[in-house]
Amino acid sequence: MLKGLGGLGDMAKMMKSAQELQTKMTQMQEDLHDIMVVGESGAGLVKATASAKGELKALDIDPSIFNGDDKEVVEDLILAAIKDAQSKASDRAQAEMGKLTEGMGLPADMKFPF
């Protein structure tokens, strides 16, 4: 008589897993603000530090590159360092997401929007 209700336990388990995933994703989003990555250009003459969320946090420029004639080169090095930091931030965020999804039994390469 209650044969058709056997799937309710699975549904409850699935809902609980979804809630756990949501909680862990929220925590991971908060943690990404604290994870720092460093992008470099010019063999380390320019370093850009960003959070794993991609927010630029610091910029370190070696004083040896400051020469009025090299303004465009310096600007290019700064942009390259920032882009490198943002790329590393994106890679790190995906790696953190991979850890989370694997822990939940989901495919490691599953993409979620940030």
C-alpha positions in Angstrom: 0.0 0.0 0.0 2.8 2.4 0.7 5.0 1.1 -2.0 5.0 4.4 -4.0 6.4 6.4 -1.0 9.9 4.7 -1.1 11.3 7.6 -3.2 10.5 10.2 -0.5 13.5 9.1 1.5 15.7 9.7 -1.5 14.1 13.1 -2.1 14.8 14.1 1.5 18.4 13.0 1.2 18.7 14.9 -2.1 17.3 18.1 -0.5 19.6 17.7 2.5 22.6 17.4 0.1 21.5 20.4 -1.9 21.2 22.5 1.4 24.7 21.3 2.4 26.1 22.3 -1.0 24.5 25.7 -0.8 26.0 26.2 2.7 29.4 25.1 1.6 29.3 27.3 -1.6 28.3 30.3 0.5 31.3 29.7 2.8 33.6 29.1 -0.2 32.5 32.4 -1.7 33.5 34.1 1.6 36.8 32.3 1.7 37.7 33.4 -1.8 38.0 36.9 -0.5 40.8 35.8 1.8 42.8 33.6 -0.6 45.5 35.7 -2.3 47.3 35.1 -5.6 50.2 37.1 -7.1 50.5 37.8 -10.7 53.9 39.0 -12.1 55.3 40.6 -15.2 58.7 41.8 -16.3 60.5 38.9 -14.5 59.0 40.0 -11.2 59.5 43.8 -11.6 55.8 44.3 -11.3 53.6 42.2 -9.0 49.9 42.4 -8.6 48.1 40.7 -5.7 44.5 39.8 -6.0 41.9 37.9 -4.0 40.7 34.6 -5.6 37.5 36.6 -6.4 39.7 38.7 -8.7 39.8 41.9 -6.7 43.1 43.8 -7.0 44.5 44.2 -3.5 48.0 45.4 -4.0 50.5 46.5 -6.6 54.3 46.3 -6.1 56.5 48.0 -8.6 60.3 47.7 -8.5 61.6 51.3 -8.6 64.2 50.4 -11.2 61.6 50.6 -13.9 60.7 54.2 -13.4 62.2 56.1 -16.2 60.3 58.8 -18.0 61.1 57.4 -21.4 59.6 54.0 -20.5 56.2 55.1 -19.5 54.4 52.8 -22.0 56.5 49.9 -21.0 55.7 50.4 -17.3 52.0 50.7 -18.1 52.2 47.4 -20.2 54.0 45.6 -17.3 51.3 46.8 -14.8 48.5 45.6 -17.0 50.2 42.3 -17.7 50.7 41.7 -13.9 47.1 42.5 -13.2 45.9 40.2 -15.9 48.2 37.4 -14.6 46.8 37.9 -11.1 43.2 37.8 -12.4 43.9 34.6 -14.4 45.5 33.0 -11.3 42.5 34.1 -9.2 40.1 32.5 -11.7 42.2 29.3 -11.7 42.3 29.2 -7.9 38.5 29.8 -7.6 37.9 26.9 -10.0 40.3 24.7 -8.0 38.5 25.5 -4.8 35.1 24.8 -6.5 36.5 21.5 -7.7 37.4 20.5 -4.1 33.9 21.4 -3.0 32.1 19.5 -5.8 34.3 16.4 -5.4 33.5 16.4 -1.7 29.8 16.4 -2.5 30.2 13.6 -5.1 29.7 15.9 -8.1 32.0 15.9 -11.1 35.2 17.8 -10.4 34.9 19.9 -13.6 31.3 21.0 -12.9 31.1 24.7 -13.4 29.1 27.0 -11.2 28.5 30.7 -11.8 30.4 33.1 -9.5 
